Amino acid sequence: MPVPTNISPATALLITALPFSVTLDAQLVPADTLWFRYDKVAGGNTVIVLAQPVPATGGYFPHLEAFYDNGGGLQPFFITGTAVPVTTPIDGFPTFYWSVAQSGGAFTDQLQFDAVAGPVAAGPTGSYVVNDDNSGLPVAIVDTGSGTVLQQRPFPAGERADVLPVTGESLWQDIATDTVKLYDNQFVLLATLTWDRLEAPGVEPPISSNHDDLFYVAAPGITGLGTLARVRTVTTAGAWGPTTWELPVAPLRAIAVSNDDAILYYTSAAGATAPIARWDLVGNVPLSDLVVLPATFTLGKDLLVLGDGSVVTYHRPGPFGAFVIERYSAAGGFLRSYSYDAGWNLNRMAYRDATTFLAWYFSDPRSLGLARFVVFRASDGAVLSVTETPVSVNGAWAGPNPGTPQTAIGESCPVILLPPPGLPPLTFGAPVAEPGSYTITGFDTAEPASGLRASPQRRLRRAPHLADEQRWLTYDRFQLDLQTGVGLNTGQGSDPQIMLRWSNDGGHTWSHEHWVSAGRMGATKTRAIWRQLGRARTRTFEVVVSDPCAFFLCAAYLSVSEGNS
């Protein structure tokens, strides 16, 4: 084989058609990186790529990263993977690149690079629909028998959704724009709804429905700021209902409504006890709790009301116990619990029909990269079906390398069932109807097929209220865990910045802004750390980013010293 010459973006090997496969003598390259380029055809949705050593037991681990070109130069995507398939959305930009480098050194064997078009098969009624929780990644339509991903479409990312099973409208959180979006049964956008009381950016609004003609959306409230939870309805025409119900809790965890729209069931993430509480929607007054669970329980994000009015919940005893599912009558009586293989961890639930419901489990350990959708019959707890499907994290296959480019569902939530009449197959290469705003973090491409609208977005994350019985707390260090080294080539974002500030009085006043770098392009060892942050009896931290980069914020770590008074 000749010496590979695709050692830079300018000399990238062009993928002329899909599927595509090539084997290169990677050990002969005069650099540590090989580049591949794909100029998308009109429309399309995703491309699945895989870079792996040849032979499979080769002594190196090819690390793949995705990039896009919006006409203003190469920009890094947040999608990476090492010797596993990677899903790359290809809507909104004309050209995509993938770089492949040996992790920690030079190539020692040949490299095989494969690319295939994403799945475009028809989605029958009842298929499982799973969106991602990372902006820019697609929604997946999953076959209920084989677990195969049938379609991938551009779609808003979020954590909350519900569907009306007869007429087919569905309502979804859009985490990138802090809105909720209403779609018809073909995922055509009907309405985008904003509510100025949906709290701070990024807060999850619990969403439920009456399974007939109304959705219910909650502003969860913020503990410590005196902001209580509120609930409103959304019609199938995409209009807010006339009534706002204010609940005596914050933050709200999950909601569900009785079949006659008379009672709202809800749980809170805070409090001395963990009740499934009730609210009279007609009289707008509180009712007695349906049931009170032990305070050590961690409550799930879903409540379900079945055809007989019974309520299904799931919760975890303590921080590390396995989630258990329980069902209670409308009068609060315990009916039964539901169990599945102890080696699988419960993630979410969904309404299926009047007598059955769906539970979504992840494998344990998570490195197996598998999910299972389990259908329970409510009356006796019988398992009616089990569907296993592979899982991805940030677009990268989460389990062992399958050896060929394959796609997976996002390790996220929620899940709904595809309503009638199902979805027709997509035609790869033909224009695809844009189902509303499709956002890649930092850019809003709401105008379908018109290219990029480069409008930097201000993204904010606020930590919970921190206090310990009014003792003095000295804050030694705050470290933000995020993907670093994603700066742009030039201009704003070439040295992306992160701002930290805090409040010592519950959000009424705030400190000065404190800025650090998230790392210029390629500076992947950058750490975002703030030190010597003073002391307070109570504190709320806030992080803001606004540079037009693919920020991915993972977690935050705080070092605290406690005083005696």
Secondary structure, DSSP 4 states (H G I P E B T S, - for coil): -PPP---SGGGPEEE-SSSEEEEE-GGG-SSSEEEEEEEPPSS--EEEEEEEEESTT-S--EEEEEEEE-SSSEEEEEEEEESS-EEEE-SS-SEEEEEEEETTS---SEEEEEEEEPPB--B-TT-EEE--SSTTPPEEEE-TTT--EEEEE-----S-EEE-TTT--EEEEETTTTEEEEE-TT--EEEEE--TTS-STT----EEE-SSSEEEEEE--BTTTTB--EEEEEETTS-B-S--EEPS-SSEEEEEE-TTS-EEEEEES-SSSEEEEEEETTTTEEEEEEEEE-TTEEEPS--EE-TTS-EEEEEEESSSSPPEEEEE-TTS-EEEEE---TTEEEEEEEE-SSSEEEEEEEESSGGG-EEEEEEEETTT--EEEEEEEEEEETTEE-SS--SS----EES---EEEPPTT-BPPP-TTS-----S--EETTEE--STTS--B-----EEEEPPPEESTT--EEEEEEEEEE------SSSTTSS-EEEEEEESSTTSS----EEEE--STT-TT--EEEE---EESEEEEEEEE-SSS---EEEEEEEEEE---
